[in-house]
Amino acid sequence: MSGVMRSRSWLRWLIYGFVGVLLAGSLACEGNLQLIATLFNTSSLGGGTPGRRANLLVKFVNQTAYRPVFTFGTYDPLNSRPANDVYFPPKFRQFVIDTTEGGILLEAFSESDVITFSGSGLGDPGGCGRAISLGTEDFIQRIEDDESLMSEARPEALRPLCVNDEPQAGIAFFRETSAGPGEDPCQTKGEIAASAEAMRILQGDPLRNITDDARYPCDGESIVVITFVEESADTIRIDVSIEPPAEDEE
């Protein structure tokens, strides 16, 4: 009798395993990858209630003699839903030279105020995305593909560089005497004094086995400090560090 029970138990687990393989294969199909991405993107990121996210705090330190022009913000790279998706719409700010129509000016050898990304409160789950973009192509495309976001954007800060006679996303730096890029950055590319590589910074804990791996927490208190360092005459390096929350004084 015990042998029969063992056989039935073994058969039961074999069936469970077979069903599990079929389920995994089904989820891996192209039609269900969006479901996986959605589940990944809607999990809690530091919010006080399930599904909520904490605010994201960012500060820029400019240790160069130039003024930057670019677009930065936070988003979920795996989220291919429309930019106005209630789960987590991309959020962005822009550094520009002329701020009369919006944007932020970051002077040479200065630092910005702490910039806070937060939820709108209208079904918007908060401000901390799974990545911070500093002028990356995929982030810029998400903005350009959404009319509501483009209505708030300064076009010259979306693609301030010119490569092969085509406007390109990235980070451009201009001398203090320059008015910055024009509507067509290729017509004013001679004004660019230096540039920096676009960067994506991921949320999470730094990987200990990778040197200088930059990641950030979603605790609503730590500040992501992004520093521009003049590495050569026309190249700017980006350093990323985390400023932990201030300890409460007893």
HELIX and SHEET records of a PDB file:
HELIX    1   1 SER A    2  ALA A   28  1                                  27    
HELIX    2   2 GLU A   30  ASN A   41  1                                  12    
HELIX    3   3 GLU A  137  GLU A  144  1                                   8    
HELIX    4   4 GLU A  147  MET A  150  1                                   4    
HELIX    5   5 PRO A  155  LEU A  158  1                                   4    
HELIX    6   6 PRO A  185  GLN A  187  5                                   3    
HELIX    7   7 LYS A  189  GLU A  191  5                                   3    
SHEET    1   A 3 SER A 110  GLU A 111  0                                        
SHEET    2   A 3 LEU A  56  GLN A  63 -1                                        
SHEET    3   A 3 ILE A 115  PHE A 117 -1                                        
SHEET    1   B 4 SER A 110  GLU A 111  0                                        
SHEET    2   B 4 LEU A  56  GLN A  63 -1                                        
SHEET    3   B 4 ILE A 223  GLU A 230  1                                        
SHEET    4   B 4 ILE A 236  GLU A 243 -1                                        
SHEET    1   C 5 LYS A  91  PHE A  95  0                                        
SHEET    2   C 5 ARG A  67  TYR A  75 -1                                        
SHEET    3   C 5 ALA A 131  LEU A 134 -1                                        
SHEET    4   C 5 MET A 199  GLN A 203 -1                                        
SHEET    5   C 5 ARG A 215  TYR A 216  1                                        
SHEET    1   D 4 LYS A  91  PHE A  95  0                                        
SHEET    2   D 4 ARG A  67  TYR A  75 -1                                        
SHEET    3   D 4 ILE A 171  PHE A 174 -1                                        
SHEET    4   D 4 ILE A 192  ALA A 196 -1                                        
SHEET    1   E 2 LEU A 161  VAL A 163  0                                        
SHEET    2   E 2 GLU A 166  GLN A 168 -1                                        
END                                                                             
